[in-house]
């Protein structure tokens, strides 16, 4: 017999009971008392045990479902942690192997430092990434980055911390292109339990705080996040760690929530991991950019300029009758 065959009738009954489940059960047991011998036709205690037995099967079912949901949540969190650890390990291995090689003026391969590689890529990226920010800058009073006085778009923005995020008064956040980590100190002097913490993650809103206290964060997110892959944990019984998976993995966030100071995303350092993830053609382009940058710093021609010089030199040899004294390479 289908369990759902009476759903329509029971739902109609439930909707007419303003007192909720308790009132609905009272109506049902009243029916059994008036129209059947369920209560007075059985031995003492039997009706109660019958009801408890019927309830137990549904309590066991609910308990099993809770366990499955909890297990699935733990497995998802474990997979996310393992994925992030694997990705970070891969990034370190790839960067150590590639190490942003360049060609020096003698034609042999030479290594550059991690800082130098990051700086060169960042400089070239910033030239082509002026339109990546979706939120207009506004003046803030927090740690403004005044190093770009000639760049109107950068004035008044906060310089990113070492994790490409910001260190704010009540919390700290860092980011990669694909994800964002938020670290919120509890601010209380006693160890916390998970039940003391209130975290509500929505696609475009975030609330973080302690039960019975005003929220530490309660505002609209600056960008959308993936709910199924975002979660929070309590670290050392005092630090709330919120992990947010970005929907748009091709853009740096300039703030977590709309009430935060805006960081200067032009100062963000690209992840080393991306070098290892690049395909052959893109990696060649990045290495060419790094080589050209090095050549400029040494006052030497870039790869394109060198090709033009070589072509002109070859042409001059083939046509000695022509005057190239006023020829310019552009």
C-alpha positions as CSV (number, residue, x, y, z in Angstrom):
1,X,0.0,0.0,0.0
2,X,1.4,3.3,-1.0
3,X,2.4,5.6,1.9
4,X,1.3,8.6,-0.2
5,X,-2.2,7.6,-1.1
6,X,-3.7,9.7,1.8
7,X,-1.4,12.6,1.6
8,X,-3.9,14.9,0.0
9,X,-6.5,14.2,2.6
10,X,-4.1,14.5,5.5
11,X,-2.5,17.7,4.1
12,X,-6.0,19.3,3.9
13,X,-6.6,18.3,7.6
14,X,-3.2,19.7,8.7
15,X,-3.9,23.0,7.0
16,X,-7.0,23.4,9.1
17,X,-5.2,22.9,12.5
18,X,-3.7,26.2,13.5
19,X,-2.2,24.6,16.6
20,X,0.2,22.5,14.5
21,X,1.1,18.8,14.9
22,X,0.0,18.6,18.5
23,X,-3.5,19.7,17.6
24,X,-3.6,17.4,14.6
25,X,-2.6,14.4,16.7
26,X,-5.3,15.4,19.2
27,X,-7.9,15.2,16.5
28,X,-6.6,11.8,15.3
29,X,-6.5,10.3,18.7
30,X,-10.0,11.7,19.4
31,X,-11.2,9.9,16.3
32,X,-9.8,6.6,17.5
33,X,-11.4,7.1,21.0
34,X,-14.8,8.0,19.6
35,X,-15.1,5.7,16.6
36,X,-12.9,2.7,17.5
37,X,-12.0,0.5,20.5
38,X,-8.3,1.4,20.2
39,X,-8.0,2.8,23.7
40,X,-10.8,1.0,25.7
41,X,-10.8,-2.3,23.9
42,X,-7.1,-3.3,24.6
43,X,-5.2,-4.0,27.8
44,X,-3.7,-1.2,29.8
45,X,-0.5,0.1,28.2
46,X,-1.1,-1.6,24.8
47,X,-2.4,1.6,23.0
48,X,0.6,3.6,24.3
49,X,3.1,0.9,23.2
50,X,1.4,0.6,19.8
51,X,1.8,4.4,19.3
52,X,5.5,4.3,20.5
53,X,6.3,1.4,18.2
54,X,4.8,3.3,15.2
55,X,6.7,6.4,16.1
56,X,10.0,4.5,16.6
57,X,10.2,3.4,13.0
58,X,9.9,7.0,11.8
59,X,12.4,8.2,14.5
60,X,14.9,5.6,13.3
61,X,14.3,6.6,9.7
62,X,14.9,10.3,10.7
63,X,18.0,9.4,12.7
64,X,19.4,7.4,9.8
65,X,18.8,10.4,7.4
66,X,20.6,12.7,9.8
67,X,23.5,10.4,9.9
68,X,23.6,10.2,6.1
69,X,23.5,14.0,5.8
70,X,26.2,14.4,8.4
71,X,28.4,11.7,6.7
72,X,27.9,13.3,3.3
73,X,28.8,16.7,4.7
74,X,32.0,15.3,6.3
75,X,32.9,13.5,3.1
76,X,32.5,16.7,1.1
77,X,34.6,18.7,3.5
78,X,37.3,15.9,3.4
79,X,37.3,15.9,-0.4
80,X,37.6,19.7,-0.4
81,X,40.5,19.7,2.0
82,X,42.2,16.9,0.1
83,X,41.6,18.7,-3.2
84,X,43.1,21.9,-1.9
85,X,46.1,20.1,-0.4
86,X,46.6,18.3,-3.6
87,X,46.4,21.5,-5.6
88,X,48.8,23.3,-3.4
89,X,51.3,20.4,-3.6
90,X,50.9,20.4,-7.4
91,X,51.6,24.1,-7.5
92,X,54.8,23.8,-5.5
93,X,56.0,20.9,-7.6
94,X,55.2,22.6,-10.9
95,X,56.8,25.8,-9.9
96,X,59.9,24.1,-8.6
97,X,60.2,22.2,-12.0
98,X,59.4,25.2,-14.2
99,X,60.9,27.9,-12.0
100,X,60.1,30.5,-14.6
101,X,63.1,29.9,-16.8
102,X,64.3,32.7,-19.1
103,X,66.9,33.1,-21.8
104,X,69.9,35.4,-21.1
105,X,71.9,37.3,-23.6
106,X,74.3,34.5,-24.2
107,X,71.5,32.1,-25.3
108,X,71.6,29.7,-22.3
109,X,68.7,29.0,-19.9
110,X,68.8,30.8,-16.6
111,X,66.6,30.7,-13.5
112,X,64.7,33.6,-12.0
113,X,63.4,33.8,-8.4
114,X,59.8,33.2,-7.4
115,X,59.5,36.9,-6.4
116,X,60.8,38.0,-9.8
117,X,58.5,35.7,-11.7
118,X,55.5,36.9,-9.7
119,X,56.4,40.5,-10.2
120,X,56.9,40.2,-14.0
121,X,53.6,38.3,-14.5
122,X,51.8,40.7,-12.3
123,X,53.1,43.7,-14.2
124,X,52.0,42.2,-17.5
125,X,48.7,41.0,-16.2
126,X,47.8,44.4,-14.7
127,X,48.3,46.1,-18.2
128,X,45.6,43.8,-19.6
129,X,43.3,43.6,-16.6
130,X,42.2,47.2,-16.1
131,X,38.6,46.2,-16.7
132,X,38.5,43.2,-14.4
133,X,37.0,45.0,-11.4
134,X,33.2,45.1,-11.3
135,X,32.8,47.5,-8.4
136,X,33.7,51.2,-8.6
137,X,36.3,52.4,-6.2
138,X,35.5,54.6,-3.3
139,X,37.5,56.3,-0.7
140,X,38.3,54.4,2.5
141,X,40.3,55.3,5.6
142,X,41.9,51.9,6.0
143,X,45.5,51.3,4.9
144,X,45.1,53.1,1.6
145,X,47.6,52.3,-1.1
146,X,49.1,55.6,-2.1
147,X,51.8,54.2,-4.3
148,X,49.8,54.8,-7.5
149,X,49.3,58.5,-7.3
150,X,49.3,58.7,-11.1
151,X,46.5,56.0,-11.3
152,X,43.2,57.6,-10.5
153,X,41.5,54.2,-10.4
154,X,43.8,52.9,-7.6
155,X,43.5,55.9,-5.3
156,X,41.9,55.2,-2.0
157,X,42.0,51.4,-2.3
158,X,43.6,49.1,0.3
159,X,46.9,47.3,-0.6
160,X,46.3,43.5,-0.5
161,X,47.9,41.4,2.2
162,X,50.3,38.6,1.4
163,X,47.3,36.3,0.7
164,X,45.7,38.7,-1.8
165,X,43.0,39.7,0.6
166,X,42.9,42.1,3.5
167,X,43.5,42.3,7.3
168,X,40.5,44.1,8.7
169,X,39.6,45.1,12.2
170,X,37.3,42.1,13.0
171,X,38.6,39.5,10.6
172,X,41.1,38.6,7.9
173,X,40.6,37.1,4.5
174,X,42.8,35.6,1.7
175,X,42.0,34.3,-1.8
176,X,43.0,32.5,-4.8
177,X,41.3,32.8,-8.2
178,X,39.0,29.9,-7.3
179,X,38.3,30.2,-3.6
180,X,38.3,32.5,-0.6
181,X,39.2,31.9,3.1
182,X,37.8,34.0,5.9
183,X,39.3,33.9,9.4
184,X,37.1,35.4,12.1
185,X,38.4,35.5,15.8
186,X,35.5,34.9,18.3
187,X,36.5,37.9,20.4
188,X,35.5,36.1,23.6
189,X,37.7,34.8,26.4
190,X,36.3,31.2,26.6
191,X,36.6,28.1,24.4
192,X,33.8,27.8,21.9
193,X,31.7,24.9,20.7
194,X,30.2,24.5,17.3
195,X,26.7,25.1,18.7
196,X,27.9,28.6,19.9
197,X,28.7,29.6,16.3
198,X,26.2,31.1,13.9
199,X,27.2,30.9,10.2
200,X,24.7,31.4,7.4
201,X,26.2,31.1,3.9
202,X,23.9,32.1,1.0
203,X,24.8,32.5,-2.7
204,X,25.0,36.3,-2.3
205,X,24.9,36.9,1.5
206,X,27.1,36.0,4.5
207,X,26.3,36.0,8.2
208,X,29.0,35.1,10.8
209,X,28.7,35.5,14.6
210,X,28.1,33.9,18.0
211,X,24.8,32.9,19.4
212,X,23.4,35.6,21.6
213,X,25.8,38.2,20.3
214,X,25.5,40.8,17.5
215,X,26.7,39.4,14.1
216,X,30.3,40.0,13.3
217,X,29.5,39.9,9.6
218,X,26.0,40.3,8.2
219,X,26.0,41.7,4.7
220,X,25.7,41.0,1.0
221,X,28.7,39.2,-0.6
222,X,30.5,41.2,-3.3
223,X,30.3,38.1,-5.7
224,X,28.4,34.9,-5.8
225,X,29.6,31.6,-4.2
226,X,28.8,27.9,-4.7
227,X,26.7,26.9,-1.7
228,X,27.3,23.1,-2.1
229,X,31.1,23.6,-1.9
230,X,31.3,26.3,0.7
231,X,31.5,25.5,4.5
232,X,32.8,26.6,7.8
233,X,34.8,25.1,10.6
234,X,35.8,26.0,14.2
235,X,39.6,26.0,14.7
236,X,41.3,25.8,18.1
237,X,37.8,26.5,19.7
238,X,38.3,30.2,19.1
239,X,38.7,30.9,15.3
240,X,35.9,30.7,12.8
241,X,37.2,29.6,9.4
242,X,34.8,30.2,6.5
243,X,35.6,28.6,3.1
244,X,33.9,30.1,0.1
245,X,34.1,28.5,-3.4
246,X,33.8,31.2,-6.1
247,X,31.3,30.9,-9.0
248,X,33.5,33.1,-11.2
249,X,37.0,31.7,-11.1
250,X,38.5,34.2,-13.5
251,X,38.2,37.3,-11.3
252,X,39.9,38.5,-8.1
253,X,37.5,39.7,-5.4
254,X,38.1,43.3,-4.2
255,X,36.2,42.7,-1.0
256,X,34.3,39.9,0.8
257,X,31.1,41.8,1.6
258,X,29.9,45.1,0.2
259,X,30.6,46.9,3.5
260,X,34.3,46.0,3.4
261,X,37.1,48.4,2.3
262,X,38.0,47.8,-1.4
263,X,41.4,46.3,-2.1
264,X,43.5,47.3,-5.1
265,X,43.3,44.1,-7.3
266,X,46.0,45.5,-9.5
267,X,48.4,44.7,-6.6
268,X,47.3,41.1,-6.3
269,X,50.1,38.6,-6.9
270,X,49.1,35.8,-9.4
271,X,49.3,32.3,-8.0
272,X,52.4,30.3,-8.8
273,X,50.0,27.4,-9.5
274,X,48.9,28.9,-12.7
275,X,52.3,28.4,-14.3
276,X,52.0,24.6,-13.9
277,X,48.4,24.7,-15.2
278,X,49.2,26.5,-18.4
279,X,49.2,24.8,-21.7
280,X,52.3,24.8,-23.9
281,X,51.3,27.8,-26.0
282,X,50.3,30.0,-23.0
283,X,53.3,29.0,-21.0
284,X,55.5,30.0,-24.0
285,X,53.8,33.3,-24.1
286,X,54.4,33.9,-20.3
287,X,58.0,33.0,-20.7
288,X,58.3,35.3,-23.6
289,X,56.8,38.1,-21.6
290,X,59.3,37.5,-18.8
291,X,62.2,37.4,-21.2
292,X,61.0,40.7,-22.8
293,X,60.7,42.3,-19.4
294,X,64.2,41.3,-18.4
295,X,65.6,42.6,-21.7
296,X,63.9,46.0,-21.1
297,X,65.4,46.2,-17.6
298,X,68.9,45.6,-19.1
299,X,68.2,48.1,-21.9
300,X,68.3,45.4,-24.6
301,X,65.8,44.7,-27.4
302,X,62.8,42.5,-26.8
303,X,62.3,39.3,-28.7
304,X,60.1,41.1,-31.3
305,X,62.6,44.0,-31.6
306,X,65.4,41.5,-32.0
307,X,63.6,39.7,-34.8
308,X,63.0,43.0,-36.6
309,X,66.7,43.9,-36.2
310,X,67.7,40.5,-37.6
311,X,65.4,40.9,-40.6
312,X,66.7,44.4,-41.3
313,X,70.3,43.2,-41.0
314,X,69.6,40.3,-43.4
315,X,67.9,42.7,-45.8
316,X,70.8,45.1,-45.6
317,X,73.3,42.4,-46.5
318,X,71.1,41.4,-49.5
319,X,70.8,45.0,-50.7
320,X,74.2,46.8,-50.0
321,X,73.3,49.4,-52.6
322,X,70.6,50.9,-50.4
323,X,71.1,53.5,-47.6
324,X,69.8,52.4,-44.2
325,X,71.6,55.0,-42.1
326,X,68.2,56.6,-41.1
327,X,66.3,53.4,-40.7
328,X,64.5,53.0,-37.3
329,X,63.2,50.0,-35.6
330,X,59.7,50.4,-34.1
